[in-house]
Amino acid sequence: DLHSFPTRRSSDLKGNYKEISLFNHPNLFDVVQGDIKDCYFICPLVNLAGKLGTLQTLFNNSVSNKYGVYSVNFHVMGQIMEVLVDDYLPYNETKKEICFAKISRNQLWVALLEKAWAKINGDYNAINIGYTEESWYMLTGGPGAFYKTEQYTKEEIWLMLNDFVRNDYFISAVTHETFNEKTALEPHHIYSILLVGNVDGKRFVKLRNPWGYNHKKGASHNAHLHPANNELMRTLLGNPEAEGQIGEDYKGILYISYDELFKLCTQFSVGFFRLGWRYSKLFMTVDCNRSEYVEFVLNQISEVSLYVIQKDRKLANKASYARVNLILARVKERTGDLEFISMSHTNARGGTLTSLANEDAFMTLPPGKYVLRVKIWWKGVQS
């Protein structure tokens, strides 16, 4: 029961509020998951740690304060929702540490974002287990999608991962619930994907465990995977020793062959991101087995992302998600006929249109009139 822990002020734990900061050159090693199964929320913070401008927009405060009150901005149903939280955090008196997201390098931002997430969902119990696409949208307003290994080939996923890394999108790998053999990864867990590379003809992936350490060190300490033993790998995939003296276990950093990673995962999730994007939103209710149509006009060539967000299941009293199908067509100027552009892939939490060429959610469209069809499927069947 996550209600049973007492709370302590973070400033009291560190002496006084001047000893802690909201941000102080944040990096991915500030992000450490605690004793709660919210890796789906913690993992996207690894990506945001490298986007200080975006991270700062999540807070209406810029520095810590003696009152310990902070204001967080989340994207909820197309609107910015301000969430007020204080710096009283659940504390484990036996372990003498904060129970959930940790305060690393005396910075509050990770623990406060987790507390705000718990608040809008009801409490800390309510945020046990969830979806990375859902939390990415709440944090950034950006679309998310997932790609099941049973629906794509290993080569298709590899090409997508390379494109997503080049675009600095958030990427995560979701492992199987159980493993039948000893592996380097934890079952039923989510890892952030930081880099992908090809070394001596072998494909490798750089991961980070949101726990901030590795119980299973086989991947990061294996002789042929350890970056310190391969000059080329150190060049292509990064040198952990150069990332701030991060310790013997590399604070959750590990390297694994792509072939093994693909075998151990059920899906890969991605959060799409662009700096300075502009939002246009439309609220709608769509009945099952009926299609609704939305028309819009682009006056110039534009990079566009189109996606549907259903009300968060936690905020909707755990109501089940429906399946959403989106089809985009362009209206031909002379004839009025419809020219097919793209269709969303199966997504159990909403719908995100992606390019047929590379599965990217950002599509470059020429000027003209467009029609978007929205159709709801319920539990995989039309009803």
C-alpha positions in Angstrom: 0.0 0.0 0.0 1.6 3.2 -1.2 -0.5 5.3 1.2 1.3 3.9 4.3 4.5 5.9 4.0 5.0 9.1 6.0 6.2 12.2 4.1 9.2 14.4 4.6 10.1 17.8 3.1 12.9 17.5 0.6 14.4 20.7 1.9 14.5 19.1 5.4 16.3 16.1 4.1 19.0 18.3 2.6 19.3 20.8 5.5 17.4 23.8 3.9 15.9 24.7 0.6 19.0 26.6 -0.5 20.8 23.2 -0.7 18.5 21.9 -3.4 17.6 23.2 -6.8 14.7 22.7 -9.3 17.2 22.2 -12.2 21.0 22.3 -12.2 22.3 21.3 -15.6 19.9 18.3 -15.7 21.1 15.2 -17.4 19.8 11.6 -17.9 21.5 10.4 -14.7 19.2 12.6 -12.6 16.4 10.3 -13.6 16.1 7.4 -11.1 13.0 5.3 -10.6 11.9 4.4 -7.1 9.8 1.6 -5.5 6.9 1.9 -7.8 6.2 0.4 -11.3 6.1 3.7 -13.2 9.0 3.0 -15.6 6.6 4.1 -18.4 6.6 7.6 -16.9 10.2 7.8 -15.8 11.7 6.7 -19.1 10.5 9.7 -21.1 12.1 12.0 -18.5 15.5 10.6 -19.7 14.8 12.2 -23.1 13.5 15.4 -21.6 16.6 15.8 -19.5 18.5 16.7 -22.6 15.9 19.2 -23.7 16.2 21.9 -21.1 14.0 24.4 -22.9 11.1 21.9 -23.0 11.8 20.7 -19.5 11.5 24.3 -18.2 8.1 24.8 -19.8 6.8 22.0 -17.6 7.3 24.2 -14.6 6.0 27.7 -13.8 8.8 28.0 -11.3 12.4 28.5 -12.3 14.2 27.9 -9.0 13.5 26.2 -5.6 11.7 28.2 -3.0 11.5 28.2 0.8 7.7 27.5 0.7 8.2 24.2 -1.2 5.3 24.9 -3.6 5.7 24.2 -7.3 3.5 24.5 -10.4 3.6 21.9 -13.1 2.1 22.0 -16.6 0.6 18.9 -18.1 -1.2 18.4 -21.4 -4.6 16.9 -20.7 -7.2 16.5 -23.4 -5.8 19.2 -25.6 -5.5 21.7 -22.8 -2.6 22.8 -20.5 -3.5 21.8 -16.9 -1.7 23.5 -14.1 -0.9 21.1 -11.2 0.2 22.4 -7.9 2.4 20.2 -5.7 4.6 20.7 -2.6 7.9 19.1 -1.8 6.6 16.7 0.8 7.6 13.3 -0.6 6.9 9.8 0.7 9.8 8.6 2.9 10.9 5.2 3.9 12.1 5.5 7.5 13.7 2.0 7.4 15.8 2.6 4.3 16.2 6.3 5.2 15.4 7.4 1.7 12.6 8.8 -0.5 10.3 6.0 -1.6 9.7 6.9 -5.2 11.6 9.0 -7.8 14.9 10.0 -6.3 16.4 13.4 -5.8 19.7 13.1 -7.7 22.4 15.7 -7.4 20.0 17.7 -5.1 17.6 18.4 -8.0 13.8 18.2 -7.5 12.5 18.1 -11.0 12.1 14.3 -11.4 10.4 13.8 -8.0 8.1 16.7 -8.5 7.0 15.7 -11.9 6.2 12.2 -10.6 4.2 13.6 -7.7 2.2 15.8 -10.1 1.6 12.8 -12.3 0.3 10.9 -9.2 -1.9 13.8 -8.2 -3.8 14.2 -11.5 -4.3 10.4 -11.6 -5.5 10.2 -8.0 -2.5 9.0 -6.0 0.7 7.0 -6.2 -1.2 3.7 -6.3 -3.0 4.9 -9.5 0.3 5.3 -11.4 1.5 1.7 -11.0 1.9 0.5 -14.6 0.9 2.5 -17.7 1.8 3.4 -21.3 4.8 5.5 -22.4 2.9 7.1 -25.2 0.3 8.3 -22.7 2.9 9.9 -20.4 4.8 11.4 -23.4 1.7 13.2 -24.5 0.9 14.5 -21.0 4.5 15.8 -20.7 5.0 17.3 -24.1 1.7 17.4 -26.0 3.4 15.3 -28.7 2.1 12.2 -30.4 3.3 8.7 -29.5 3.1 5.3 -31.2 4.2 1.8 -30.6 5.5 -0.9 -32.9 4.9 -4.5 -31.9 7.7 -7.0 -32.8 5.1 -9.4 -34.1 3.8 -6.9 -36.6 7.1 -5.7 -38.1 10.3 -7.5 -39.2 13.5 -7.1 -37.4 14.9 -5.1 -40.3 11.9 -2.8 -40.4 12.3 -2.0 -36.7 16.0 -1.4 -37.1 15.5 1.2 -39.8 12.9 2.9 -37.8 15.1 3.0 -34.7 17.9 4.6 -36.7 15.5 7.3 -38.1 14.0 8.0 -34.6 17.5 8.3 -33.0 18.6 10.8 -35.8 15.5 12.9 -35.0 16.1 12.8 -31.3 12.8 11.3 -30.5 12.0 9.5 -27.3 12.4 5.7 -27.8 11.8 2.8 -25.4 12.0 -0.9 -25.5 9.3 -3.0 -23.7 10.5 -6.5 -22.6 8.4 -9.7 -22.4 6.6 -10.4 -19.2 8.7 -13.5 -18.5 11.9 -15.0 -20.0 12.6 -18.7 -20.3 16.4 -18.1 -20.1 18.9 -16.0 -18.3 19.2 -12.6 -20.0 20.8 -9.3 -19.5 17.4 -7.5 -19.2 14.6 -7.5 -16.7 11.3 -9.0 -17.8 8.2 -6.8 -18.0 10.3 -3.6 -17.8 10.9 -0.6 -20.0 14.3 0.7 -21.1 15.2 4.0 -22.8 17.0 3.6 -26.1 19.8 6.2 -26.3 21.8 5.3 -29.4 22.0 2.6 -32.0 25.1 1.7 -33.9 26.9 -0.8 -36.1 30.3 -2.0 -34.9 32.4 -4.5 -37.0 29.3 -5.6 -38.8 27.4 -6.2 -35.5 24.4 -4.0 -34.5 24.3 -2.7 -31.0 21.9 -0.6 -28.9 22.7 1.6 -26.0 20.0 1.4 -23.3 19.4 2.9 -19.9 17.6 1.2 -17.1 15.4 3.8 -15.3 16.4 2.2 -12.0 19.7 3.8 -12.4 21.6 0.6 -11.9 21.8 -2.9 -13.4 20.9 -5.9 -11.3 22.0 -8.0 -14.3 25.3 -6.7 -15.5 25.9 -9.2 -18.2 25.3 -6.8 -21.0 27.4 -3.9 -19.8 30.3 -6.0 -18.4 30.5 -8.7 -21.1 33.9 -8.5 -22.7 32.8 -7.9 -26.3 29.9 -5.5 -25.3 31.8 -3.4 -22.8 32.7 -0.1 -24.6 36.1 0.2 -22.8 37.3 -2.9 -24.7 36.5 -1.7 -28.2 37.8 1.5 -29.6 35.3 1.6 -32.5 32.4 1.0 -30.2 33.6 3.7 -27.9 33.6 6.1 -30.8 30.2 5.2 -32.2 28.2 4.5 -29.1 29.8 6.9 -26.6 32.2 6.4 -23.7 30.5 6.0 -20.3 33.6 7.3 -18.5 33.3 10.5 -20.4 29.7 11.0 -19.2 30.6 12.4 -15.8 32.4 9.7 -13.8 29.2 7.7 -13.5 30.4 4.8 -11.5 31.2 1.1 -11.7 27.7 0.0 -12.8 27.3 3.0 -15.2 24.1 4.1 -13.5 21.9 1.9 -15.6 23.7 2.3 -18.9 24.2 -1.0 -20.8 25.0 -2.2 -24.3 23.3 -5.1 -26.0 23.2 -6.6 -29.4 20.2 -5.6 -31.5 19.4 -9.2 -32.3 19.2 -10.1 -28.6 17.1 -6.9 -27.8 14.6 -7.7 -30.6 14.2 -11.2 -29.2 13.6 -10.0 -25.7 11.1 -7.2 -26.5 7.4 -7.2 -27.3 7.3 -3.7 -28.7 9.2 -0.5 -29.2 7.5 2.8 -28.3 8.3 6.3 -29.6 7.4 9.8 -28.6 7.7 12.2 -31.5 9.0 15.7 -30.9 9.5 19.0 -32.7 10.7 22.3 -31.1 8.3 25.2 -31.5 5.4 23.4 -32.9 2.0 25.0 -33.0 -1.2 23.3 -31.8 -4.6 23.3 -33.4 -7.2 21.1 -31.6 -10.7 20.0 -32.0 -12.8 18.2 -29.3 -15.2 15.6 -30.6 -17.3 12.6 -29.6 -17.3 9.7 -32.0 -19.8 6.9 -31.7 -18.6 3.3 -32.3 -19.0 2.0 -35.8 -19.4 5.5 -37.2 -17.0 7.7 -39.1 -16.6 11.4 -38.4 -14.8 13.6 -41.0 -12.7 16.7 -40.3 -11.7 19.0 -43.1 -8.8 21.4 -43.0 -6.8 23.6 -45.5 -3.1 24.2 -45.7 -2.2 27.5 -47.4 1.5 26.5 -47.8 3.7 23.5 -47.7 3.7 22.4 -44.0 5.1 19.8 -41.7 2.0 18.3 -40.0 1.3 15.8 -37.3 -2.3 14.5 -36.9 -3.3 12.4 -33.9 -6.3 11.6 -31.7 -6.0 11.4 -27.9 -8.6 9.6 -25.9 -9.3 10.6 -22.4 -6.7 9.0 -20.2 -8.0 5.7 -18.7 -6.9 6.7 -15.2 -8.7 10.0 -15.5 -11.7 8.2 -16.9 -12.2 5.9 -14.0 -10.2 3.1 -15.7 -12.5 2.9 -18.7 -11.2 0.7 -21.4 -9.6 2.3 -24.5 -11.2 1.9 -27.8 -9.2 1.5 -31.0 -8.9 4.5 -33.3 -8.5 4.4 -37.1 -7.4 7.5 -39.0 -7.3 7.9 -42.7 -6.0 11.1 -44.4 -6.8 12.1 -48.0 -6.1 15.2 -50.1 -9.0 16.7 -52.2 -7.9 17.1 -55.8 -8.4 20.6 -56.8 -9.9 20.1 -60.3 -12.0 17.0 -59.8 -12.8 17.0 -56.1 -11.7 13.3 -55.9 -9.9 12.1 -52.8 -6.2 11.1 -53.0 -5.1 8.7 -50.3 -2.2 10.0 -48.1 -1.9 7.8 -45.0 -3.6 5.6 -42.5 -2.8 5.1 -38.8 -1.5 1.8 -37.6 -3.3 -0.1 -34.9 -3.1 1.8 -31.6 -5.0 0.7 -28.6 -4.7 4.2 -26.9 -5.6 6.5 -29.7 -4.5 7.1 -33.2 -1.4 8.7 -34.7 -1.0 9.1 -38.5 2.5 8.1 -39.6 4.2 8.4 -42.9 4.0 5.4 -45.2 7.6 5.9 -46.1 9.3 5.9 -42.6 6.6 5.6 -39.9 7.4 9.2 -38.8 4.5 11.1 -37.2 5.6 14.3 -38.9 4.6 14.5 -42.6 5.4 17.2 -45.1 2.2 18.1 -46.9 1.7 20.4 -49.9 -0.9 23.2 -49.8 -4.5 22.2 -50.4 -7.7 20.8 -48.8 -7.6 17.7 -46.7 -10.1 15.3 -45.2 -9.4 13.3 -42.1 -11.6 10.3 -41.3 -11.9 9.2 -37.7 -13.4 5.8 -36.8 -13.7 4.1 -33.5 -13.3 0.3 -33.0 -14.3 -1.2 -29.6 -12.1 -4.0 -28.2 -10.9 -4.9 -31.7 -14.3 -5.3 -33.3 -16.8 -2.9 -34.8 -19.7 -2.4 -32.4 
